[in-house]
Amino acid sequence: MIRVNIQQQVLHFIVFLLIQIPFLYKLILFNSAFGFFYIGFILFLPYALNRSLTMVIAFLTGLIIDVFSNTPGIHASACILVAFMKDSWFNMMMGTSDDDVYLDWNELKIWGSIKYLLPLIFIHHTIIFAVENGGFNSFGFLFSKIIYSSLYSFIIVFGLSFLMAPKARRI
């Protein structure tokens, strides 16, 4: 049975959006690396949470980002796909189907975080940039934008997941 601390999830939602919207949305590295930190909120939703609820939360998160970034549903669609894939991807990568798994740094560690977070962030960014670009035209620039943004977002999400993990269990 999943026990979800609703107050903690709402607090994480507010913190992720307050960091993303005014700060990271404008912080672009070398005109090709964009930091989409909010994807971490979706990726760290409790494992095996009702898939419909997860997708609704992902849609609302993406929609809020779309409203503030003036993109017509691009973030919402990418978030829904990632929310749909996250539990299956976790099962495949980690080889577990335990319902009481919490997706945090203590559970994943470094290698698990790379295997779980990086591919899903890459898929998220591929959808956003491919739709924004209107397809896969100018593939070299598009691919570099996806790679650099994925790495940048991974570093941000990984660092903040480490900071949010309970200190007693970090080691």
PyMOL CGO cylinders between C-alpha atoms (Angstrom):
from pymol import cmd
from pymol.cgo import CYLINDER

trace = [
    CYLINDER, 0.00, 0.00, 0.00, 1.28, 3.44, -0.90, 0.3, 1, 1, 1, 1, 1, 1,
    CYLINDER, 1.28, 3.44, -0.90, 1.38, 6.03, 1.84, 0.3, 1, 1, 1, 1, 1, 1,
    CYLINDER, 1.38, 6.03, 1.84, 1.66, 9.48, 0.32, 0.3, 1, 1, 1, 1, 1, 1,
    CYLINDER, 1.66, 9.48, 0.32, 2.38, 12.50, 2.45, 0.3, 1, 1, 1, 1, 1, 1,
    CYLINDER, 2.38, 12.50, 2.45, 0.15, 14.97, 0.62, 0.3, 1, 1, 1, 1, 1, 1,
    CYLINDER, 0.15, 14.97, 0.62, 1.50, 18.03, 2.45, 0.3, 1, 1, 1, 1, 1, 1,
    CYLINDER, 1.50, 18.03, 2.45, 5.06, 17.09, 1.53, 0.3, 1, 1, 1, 1, 1, 1,
    CYLINDER, 5.06, 17.09, 1.53, 4.11, 16.52, -2.13, 0.3, 1, 1, 1, 1, 1, 1,
    CYLINDER, 4.11, 16.52, -2.13, 2.31, 19.88, -2.31, 0.3, 1, 1, 1, 1, 1, 1,
    CYLINDER, 2.31, 19.88, -2.31, 5.34, 21.57, -0.75, 0.3, 1, 1, 1, 1, 1, 1,
    CYLINDER, 5.34, 21.57, -0.75, 7.65, 19.89, -3.28, 0.3, 1, 1, 1, 1, 1, 1,
    CYLINDER, 7.65, 19.89, -3.28, 5.33, 20.95, -6.11, 0.3, 1, 1, 1, 1, 1, 1,
    CYLINDER, 5.33, 20.95, -6.11, 5.40, 24.59, -4.98, 0.3, 1, 1, 1, 1, 1, 1,
    CYLINDER, 5.40, 24.59, -4.98, 9.17, 24.59, -4.45, 0.3, 1, 1, 1, 1, 1, 1,
    CYLINDER, 9.17, 24.59, -4.45, 9.87, 22.98, -7.83, 0.3, 1, 1, 1, 1, 1, 1,
    CYLINDER, 9.87, 22.98, -7.83, 7.66, 25.47, -9.65, 0.3, 1, 1, 1, 1, 1, 1,
    CYLINDER, 7.66, 25.47, -9.65, 8.97, 28.47, -7.71, 0.3, 1, 1, 1, 1, 1, 1,
    CYLINDER, 8.97, 28.47, -7.71, 12.51, 27.49, -8.62, 0.3, 1, 1, 1, 1, 1, 1,
    CYLINDER, 12.51, 27.49, -8.62, 11.68, 26.70, -12.26, 0.3, 1, 1, 1, 1, 1, 1,
    CYLINDER, 11.68, 26.70, -12.26, 9.50, 29.62, -13.29, 0.3, 1, 1, 1, 1, 1, 1,
    CYLINDER, 9.50, 29.62, -13.29, 11.40, 32.72, -12.18, 0.3, 1, 1, 1, 1, 1, 1,
    CYLINDER, 11.40, 32.72, -12.18, 14.97, 31.38, -12.06, 0.3, 1, 1, 1, 1, 1, 1,
    CYLINDER, 14.97, 31.38, -12.06, 15.81, 28.35, -14.17, 0.3, 1, 1, 1, 1, 1, 1,
    CYLINDER, 15.81, 28.35, -14.17, 13.57, 29.26, -17.07, 0.3, 1, 1, 1, 1, 1, 1,
    CYLINDER, 13.57, 29.26, -17.07, 15.81, 32.23, -17.77, 0.3, 1, 1, 1, 1, 1, 1,
    CYLINDER, 15.81, 32.23, -17.77, 19.10, 30.49, -16.92, 0.3, 1, 1, 1, 1, 1, 1,
    CYLINDER, 19.10, 30.49, -16.92, 20.37, 29.23, -20.28, 0.3, 1, 1, 1, 1, 1, 1,
    CYLINDER, 20.37, 29.23, -20.28, 23.92, 27.97, -20.69, 0.3, 1, 1, 1, 1, 1, 1,
    CYLINDER, 23.92, 27.97, -20.69, 25.73, 28.74, -23.96, 0.3, 1, 1, 1, 1, 1, 1,
    CYLINDER, 25.73, 28.74, -23.96, 22.43, 29.34, -25.78, 0.3, 1, 1, 1, 1, 1, 1,
    CYLINDER, 22.43, 29.34, -25.78, 21.82, 25.58, -25.99, 0.3, 1, 1, 1, 1, 1, 1,
    CYLINDER, 21.82, 25.58, -25.99, 21.37, 24.14, -22.48, 0.3, 1, 1, 1, 1, 1, 1,
    CYLINDER, 21.37, 24.14, -22.48, 18.00, 24.78, -20.88, 0.3, 1, 1, 1, 1, 1, 1,
    CYLINDER, 18.00, 24.78, -20.88, 17.32, 23.63, -17.32, 0.3, 1, 1, 1, 1, 1, 1,
    CYLINDER, 17.32, 23.63, -17.32, 13.91, 22.07, -16.87, 0.3, 1, 1, 1, 1, 1, 1,
    CYLINDER, 13.91, 22.07, -16.87, 14.01, 21.36, -13.18, 0.3, 1, 1, 1, 1, 1, 1,
    CYLINDER, 14.01, 21.36, -13.18, 10.29, 20.73, -12.77, 0.3, 1, 1, 1, 1, 1, 1,
    CYLINDER, 10.29, 20.73, -12.77, 10.61, 17.28, -14.36, 0.3, 1, 1, 1, 1, 1, 1,
    CYLINDER, 10.61, 17.28, -14.36, 12.21, 16.14, -11.11, 0.3, 1, 1, 1, 1, 1, 1,
    CYLINDER, 12.21, 16.14, -11.11, 8.91, 16.62, -9.32, 0.3, 1, 1, 1, 1, 1, 1,
    CYLINDER, 8.91, 16.62, -9.32, 7.23, 14.15, -11.67, 0.3, 1, 1, 1, 1, 1, 1,
    CYLINDER, 7.23, 14.15, -11.67, 10.11, 11.67, -11.60, 0.3, 1, 1, 1, 1, 1, 1,
    CYLINDER, 10.11, 11.67, -11.60, 10.17, 11.61, -7.80, 0.3, 1, 1, 1, 1, 1, 1,
    CYLINDER, 10.17, 11.61, -7.80, 6.45, 11.13, -7.31, 0.3, 1, 1, 1, 1, 1, 1,
    CYLINDER, 6.45, 11.13, -7.31, 5.92, 8.00, -5.20, 0.3, 1, 1, 1, 1, 1, 1,
    CYLINDER, 5.92, 8.00, -5.20, 6.47, 4.76, -7.04, 0.3, 1, 1, 1, 1, 1, 1,
    CYLINDER, 6.47, 4.76, -7.04, 3.30, 2.84, -8.02, 0.3, 1, 1, 1, 1, 1, 1,
    CYLINDER, 3.30, 2.84, -8.02, 1.07, 5.81, -7.33, 0.3, 1, 1, 1, 1, 1, 1,
    CYLINDER, 1.07, 5.81, -7.33, -2.16, 5.47, -9.30, 0.3, 1, 1, 1, 1, 1, 1,
    CYLINDER, -2.16, 5.47, -9.30, -1.10, 6.00, -12.92, 0.3, 1, 1, 1, 1, 1, 1,
    CYLINDER, -1.10, 6.00, -12.92, -4.13, 8.18, -13.72, 0.3, 1, 1, 1, 1, 1, 1,
    CYLINDER, -4.13, 8.18, -13.72, -3.42, 10.43, -10.76, 0.3, 1, 1, 1, 1, 1, 1,
    CYLINDER, -3.42, 10.43, -10.76, 0.25, 10.62, -11.72, 0.3, 1, 1, 1, 1, 1, 1,
    CYLINDER, 0.25, 10.62, -11.72, -0.66, 11.63, -15.26, 0.3, 1, 1, 1, 1, 1, 1,
    CYLINDER, -0.66, 11.63, -15.26, -3.12, 14.29, -14.03, 0.3, 1, 1, 1, 1, 1, 1,
    CYLINDER, -3.12, 14.29, -14.03, -0.43, 15.72, -11.74, 0.3, 1, 1, 1, 1, 1, 1,
    CYLINDER, -0.43, 15.72, -11.74, 2.05, 15.66, -14.63, 0.3, 1, 1, 1, 1, 1, 1,
    CYLINDER, 2.05, 15.66, -14.63, -0.45, 17.38, -16.92, 0.3, 1, 1, 1, 1, 1, 1,
    CYLINDER, -0.45, 17.38, -16.92, -1.11, 20.14, -14.39, 0.3, 1, 1, 1, 1, 1, 1,
    CYLINDER, -1.11, 20.14, -14.39, 2.60, 20.62, -13.78, 0.3, 1, 1, 1, 1, 1, 1,
    CYLINDER, 2.60, 20.62, -13.78, 3.32, 20.85, -17.50, 0.3, 1, 1, 1, 1, 1, 1,
    CYLINDER, 3.32, 20.85, -17.50, 0.32, 23.11, -18.06, 0.3, 1, 1, 1, 1, 1, 1,
    CYLINDER, 0.32, 23.11, -18.06, 1.52, 25.57, -15.41, 0.3, 1, 1, 1, 1, 1, 1,
    CYLINDER, 1.52, 25.57, -15.41, 4.95, 25.64, -17.05, 0.3, 1, 1, 1, 1, 1, 1,
    CYLINDER, 4.95, 25.64, -17.05, 3.29, 26.10, -20.47, 0.3, 1, 1, 1, 1, 1, 1,
    CYLINDER, 3.29, 26.10, -20.47, 1.26, 29.05, -19.20, 0.3, 1, 1, 1, 1, 1, 1,
    CYLINDER, 1.26, 29.05, -19.20, 4.33, 30.83, -17.84, 0.3, 1, 1, 1, 1, 1, 1,
    CYLINDER, 4.33, 30.83, -17.84, 6.60, 29.98, -20.77, 0.3, 1, 1, 1, 1, 1, 1,
    CYLINDER, 6.60, 29.98, -20.77, 4.00, 30.70, -23.48, 0.3, 1, 1, 1, 1, 1, 1,
    CYLINDER, 4.00, 30.70, -23.48, 4.31, 27.27, -25.09, 0.3, 1, 1, 1, 1, 1, 1,
    CYLINDER, 4.31, 27.27, -25.09, 1.04, 25.70, -26.27, 0.3, 1, 1, 1, 1, 1, 1,
    CYLINDER, 1.04, 25.70, -26.27, 1.00, 22.35, -24.46, 0.3, 1, 1, 1, 1, 1, 1,
    CYLINDER, 1.00, 22.35, -24.46, 4.53, 21.23, -25.26, 0.3, 1, 1, 1, 1, 1, 1,
    CYLINDER, 4.53, 21.23, -25.26, 5.57, 20.77, -21.64, 0.3, 1, 1, 1, 1, 1, 1,
    CYLINDER, 5.57, 20.77, -21.64, 2.25, 19.20, -20.69, 0.3, 1, 1, 1, 1, 1, 1,
    CYLINDER, 2.25, 19.20, -20.69, 2.51, 16.55, -23.40, 0.3, 1, 1, 1, 1, 1, 1,
    CYLINDER, 2.51, 16.55, -23.40, 6.13, 15.73, -22.53, 0.3, 1, 1, 1, 1, 1, 1,
    CYLINDER, 6.13, 15.73, -22.53, 5.24, 15.48, -18.83, 0.3, 1, 1, 1, 1, 1, 1,
    CYLINDER, 5.24, 15.48, -18.83, 2.34, 13.12, -19.51, 0.3, 1, 1, 1, 1, 1, 1,
    CYLINDER, 2.34, 13.12, -19.51, 4.56, 10.76, -21.49, 0.3, 1, 1, 1, 1, 1, 1,
    CYLINDER, 4.56, 10.76, -21.49, 7.23, 10.75, -18.78, 0.3, 1, 1, 1, 1, 1, 1,
    CYLINDER, 7.23, 10.75, -18.78, 4.61, 10.14, -16.08, 0.3, 1, 1, 1, 1, 1, 1,
    CYLINDER, 4.61, 10.14, -16.08, 3.21, 7.27, -18.12, 0.3, 1, 1, 1, 1, 1, 1,
    CYLINDER, 3.21, 7.27, -18.12, 6.65, 5.68, -18.53, 0.3, 1, 1, 1, 1, 1, 1,
    CYLINDER, 6.65, 5.68, -18.53, 8.28, 6.26, -15.15, 0.3, 1, 1, 1, 1, 1, 1,
    CYLINDER, 8.28, 6.26, -15.15, 7.07, 3.23, -13.16, 0.3, 1, 1, 1, 1, 1, 1,
    CYLINDER, 7.07, 3.23, -13.16, 7.63, 0.81, -16.04, 0.3, 1, 1, 1, 1, 1, 1,
    CYLINDER, 7.63, 0.81, -16.04, 11.08, 2.25, -16.63, 0.3, 1, 1, 1, 1, 1, 1,
    CYLINDER, 11.08, 2.25, -16.63, 11.89, 1.95, -12.93, 0.3, 1, 1, 1, 1, 1, 1,
    CYLINDER, 11.89, 1.95, -12.93, 10.83, -1.71, -12.93, 0.3, 1, 1, 1, 1, 1, 1,
    CYLINDER, 10.83, -1.71, -12.93, 12.93, -2.43, -16.00, 0.3, 1, 1, 1, 1, 1, 1,
    CYLINDER, 12.93, -2.43, -16.00, 16.05, -0.60, -14.81, 0.3, 1, 1, 1, 1, 1, 1,
    CYLINDER, 16.05, -0.60, -14.81, 16.01, -1.54, -11.14, 0.3, 1, 1, 1, 1, 1, 1,
    CYLINDER, 16.01, -1.54, -11.14, 14.40, -4.97, -11.41, 0.3, 1, 1, 1, 1, 1, 1,
    CYLINDER, 14.40, -4.97, -11.41, 11.89, -4.38, -8.65, 0.3, 1, 1, 1, 1, 1, 1,
    CYLINDER, 11.89, -4.38, -8.65, 8.15, -4.36, -8.31, 0.3, 1, 1, 1, 1, 1, 1,
    CYLINDER, 8.15, -4.36, -8.31, 7.94, -3.49, -4.61, 0.3, 1, 1, 1, 1, 1, 1,
    CYLINDER, 7.94, -3.49, -4.61, 5.10, -1.05, -3.95, 0.3, 1, 1, 1, 1, 1, 1,
    CYLINDER, 5.10, -1.05, -3.95, 6.75, 0.62, -0.95, 0.3, 1, 1, 1, 1, 1, 1,
    CYLINDER, 6.75, 0.62, -0.95, 9.68, 2.13, -2.87, 0.3, 1, 1, 1, 1, 1, 1,
    CYLINDER, 9.68, 2.13, -2.87, 10.22, 5.85, -2.54, 0.3, 1, 1, 1, 1, 1, 1,
    CYLINDER, 10.22, 5.85, -2.54, 12.08, 7.45, -5.36, 0.3, 1, 1, 1, 1, 1, 1,
    CYLINDER, 12.08, 7.45, -5.36, 14.76, 9.50, -3.68, 0.3, 1, 1, 1, 1, 1, 1,
    CYLINDER, 14.76, 9.50, -3.68, 18.52, 9.60, -3.58, 0.3, 1, 1, 1, 1, 1, 1,
    CYLINDER, 18.52, 9.60, -3.58, 18.67, 7.11, -0.72, 0.3, 1, 1, 1, 1, 1, 1,
    CYLINDER, 18.67, 7.11, -0.72, 16.82, 4.53, -2.77, 0.3, 1, 1, 1, 1, 1, 1,
    CYLINDER, 16.82, 4.53, -2.77, 18.55, 5.11, -6.12, 0.3, 1, 1, 1, 1, 1, 1,
    CYLINDER, 18.55, 5.11, -6.12, 22.12, 6.09, -5.18, 0.3, 1, 1, 1, 1, 1, 1,
    CYLINDER, 22.12, 6.09, -5.18, 24.38, 7.44, -7.93, 0.3, 1, 1, 1, 1, 1, 1,
    CYLINDER, 24.38, 7.44, -7.93, 24.25, 4.67, -10.55, 0.3, 1, 1, 1, 1, 1, 1,
    CYLINDER, 24.25, 4.67, -10.55, 20.52, 4.09, -10.04, 0.3, 1, 1, 1, 1, 1, 1,
    CYLINDER, 20.52, 4.09, -10.04, 19.89, 7.81, -10.47, 0.3, 1, 1, 1, 1, 1, 1,
    CYLINDER, 19.89, 7.81, -10.47, 21.78, 7.82, -13.75, 0.3, 1, 1, 1, 1, 1, 1,
    CYLINDER, 21.78, 7.82, -13.75, 19.90, 4.76, -15.04, 0.3, 1, 1, 1, 1, 1, 1,
    CYLINDER, 19.90, 4.76, -15.04, 16.49, 6.05, -13.92, 0.3, 1, 1, 1, 1, 1, 1,
    CYLINDER, 16.49, 6.05, -13.92, 16.64, 9.82, -14.33, 0.3, 1, 1, 1, 1, 1, 1,
    CYLINDER, 16.64, 9.82, -14.33, 18.84, 10.45, -17.36, 0.3, 1, 1, 1, 1, 1, 1,
    CYLINDER, 18.84, 10.45, -17.36, 16.88, 8.45, -19.98, 0.3, 1, 1, 1, 1, 1, 1,
    CYLINDER, 16.88, 8.45, -19.98, 13.53, 9.86, -18.86, 0.3, 1, 1, 1, 1, 1, 1,
    CYLINDER, 13.53, 9.86, -18.86, 14.90, 13.40, -18.85, 0.3, 1, 1, 1, 1, 1, 1,
    CYLINDER, 14.90, 13.40, -18.85, 16.34, 12.75, -22.32, 0.3, 1, 1, 1, 1, 1, 1,
    CYLINDER, 16.34, 12.75, -22.32, 12.92, 11.58, -23.60, 0.3, 1, 1, 1, 1, 1, 1,
    CYLINDER, 12.92, 11.58, -23.60, 11.23, 14.61, -22.02, 0.3, 1, 1, 1, 1, 1, 1,
    CYLINDER, 11.23, 14.61, -22.02, 13.69, 17.01, -23.64, 0.3, 1, 1, 1, 1, 1, 1,
    CYLINDER, 13.69, 17.01, -23.64, 13.52, 15.25, -27.00, 0.3, 1, 1, 1, 1, 1, 1,
    CYLINDER, 13.52, 15.25, -27.00, 9.76, 15.77, -27.14, 0.3, 1, 1, 1, 1, 1, 1,
    CYLINDER, 9.76, 15.77, -27.14, 9.97, 19.40, -26.06, 0.3, 1, 1, 1, 1, 1, 1,
    CYLINDER, 9.97, 19.40, -26.06, 12.71, 20.41, -28.49, 0.3, 1, 1, 1, 1, 1, 1,
    CYLINDER, 12.71, 20.41, -28.49, 11.47, 18.32, -31.43, 0.3, 1, 1, 1, 1, 1, 1,
    CYLINDER, 11.47, 18.32, -31.43, 7.96, 19.79, -31.18, 0.3, 1, 1, 1, 1, 1, 1,
    CYLINDER, 7.96, 19.79, -31.18, 9.34, 23.28, -30.60, 0.3, 1, 1, 1, 1, 1, 1,
    CYLINDER, 9.34, 23.28, -30.60, 11.63, 22.86, -33.63, 0.3, 1, 1, 1, 1, 1, 1,
    CYLINDER, 11.63, 22.86, -33.63, 8.81, 21.52, -35.80, 0.3, 1, 1, 1, 1, 1, 1,
    CYLINDER, 8.81, 21.52, -35.80, 10.46, 18.16, -36.36, 0.3, 1, 1, 1, 1, 1, 1,
    CYLINDER, 10.46, 18.16, -36.36, 14.01, 16.95, -36.67, 0.3, 1, 1, 1, 1, 1, 1,
    CYLINDER, 14.01, 16.95, -36.67, 15.21, 19.68, -39.05, 0.3, 1, 1, 1, 1, 1, 1,
    CYLINDER, 15.21, 19.68, -39.05, 18.75, 20.90, -38.40, 0.3, 1, 1, 1, 1, 1, 1,
    CYLINDER, 18.75, 20.90, -38.40, 19.41, 17.66, -36.58, 0.3, 1, 1, 1, 1, 1, 1,
    CYLINDER, 19.41, 17.66, -36.58, 22.90, 18.56, -35.33, 0.3, 1, 1, 1, 1, 1, 1,
    CYLINDER, 22.90, 18.56, -35.33, 21.80, 21.68, -33.49, 0.3, 1, 1, 1, 1, 1, 1,
    CYLINDER, 21.80, 21.68, -33.49, 18.66, 19.97, -32.19, 0.3, 1, 1, 1, 1, 1, 1,
    CYLINDER, 18.66, 19.97, -32.19, 20.59, 16.96, -30.92, 0.3, 1, 1, 1, 1, 1, 1,
    CYLINDER, 20.59, 16.96, -30.92, 23.20, 19.09, -29.18, 0.3, 1, 1, 1, 1, 1, 1,
    CYLINDER, 23.20, 19.09, -29.18, 20.43, 21.13, -27.56, 0.3, 1, 1, 1, 1, 1, 1,
    CYLINDER, 20.43, 21.13, -27.56, 18.77, 17.92, -26.33, 0.3, 1, 1, 1, 1, 1, 1,
    CYLINDER, 18.77, 17.92, -26.33, 22.01, 16.42, -24.99, 0.3, 1, 1, 1, 1, 1, 1,
    CYLINDER, 22.01, 16.42, -24.99, 23.25, 19.56, -23.23, 0.3, 1, 1, 1, 1, 1, 1,
    CYLINDER, 23.25, 19.56, -23.23, 19.84, 20.37, -21.78, 0.3, 1, 1, 1, 1, 1, 1,
    CYLINDER, 19.84, 20.37, -21.78, 19.38, 16.79, -20.58, 0.3, 1, 1, 1, 1, 1, 1,
    CYLINDER, 19.38, 16.79, -20.58, 22.74, 16.82, -18.82, 0.3, 1, 1, 1, 1, 1, 1,
    CYLINDER, 22.74, 16.82, -18.82, 22.09, 20.25, -17.33, 0.3, 1, 1, 1, 1, 1, 1,
    CYLINDER, 22.09, 20.25, -17.33, 18.63, 19.22, -16.09, 0.3, 1, 1, 1, 1, 1, 1,
    CYLINDER, 18.63, 19.22, -16.09, 20.00, 15.92, -14.76, 0.3, 1, 1, 1, 1, 1, 1,
    CYLINDER, 20.00, 15.92, -14.76, 22.65, 17.71, -12.73, 0.3, 1, 1, 1, 1, 1, 1,
    CYLINDER, 22.65, 17.71, -12.73, 20.06, 20.07, -11.26, 0.3, 1, 1, 1, 1, 1, 1,
    CYLINDER, 20.06, 20.07, -11.26, 17.53, 17.31, -10.48, 0.3, 1, 1, 1, 1, 1, 1,
    CYLINDER, 17.53, 17.31, -10.48, 20.19, 14.96, -9.09, 0.3, 1, 1, 1, 1, 1, 1,
    CYLINDER, 20.19, 14.96, -9.09, 21.70, 17.68, -6.91, 0.3, 1, 1, 1, 1, 1, 1,
    CYLINDER, 21.70, 17.68, -6.91, 18.39, 18.72, -5.48, 0.3, 1, 1, 1, 1, 1, 1,
    CYLINDER, 18.39, 18.72, -5.48, 17.28, 15.12, -4.92, 0.3, 1, 1, 1, 1, 1, 1,
    CYLINDER, 17.28, 15.12, -4.92, 20.46, 14.65, -2.90, 0.3, 1, 1, 1, 1, 1, 1,
    CYLINDER, 20.46, 14.65, -2.90, 19.72, 17.78, -0.88, 0.3, 1, 1, 1, 1, 1, 1,
    CYLINDER, 19.72, 17.78, -0.88, 16.10, 16.74, -0.28, 0.3, 1, 1, 1, 1, 1, 1,
    CYLINDER, 16.10, 16.74, -0.28, 17.02, 13.23, 0.92, 0.3, 1, 1, 1, 1, 1, 1,
    CYLINDER, 17.02, 13.23, 0.92, 16.92, 12.69, 4.69, 0.3, 1, 1, 1, 1, 1, 1,
    CYLINDER, 16.92, 12.69, 4.69, 20.43, 13.22, 6.01, 0.3, 1, 1, 1, 1, 1, 1,
    CYLINDER, 20.43, 13.22, 6.01, 20.35, 10.20, 8.31, 0.3, 1, 1, 1, 1, 1, 1,
    CYLINDER, 20.35, 10.20, 8.31, 20.02, 7.80, 5.38, 0.3, 1, 1, 1, 1, 1, 1,
    CYLINDER, 20.02, 7.80, 5.38, 22.29, 9.46, 2.78, 0.3, 1, 1, 1, 1, 1, 1,
    CYLINDER, 22.29, 9.46, 2.78, 25.31, 7.23, 3.39, 0.3, 1, 1, 1, 1, 1, 1,
]
cmd.load_cgo(trace, "trace")
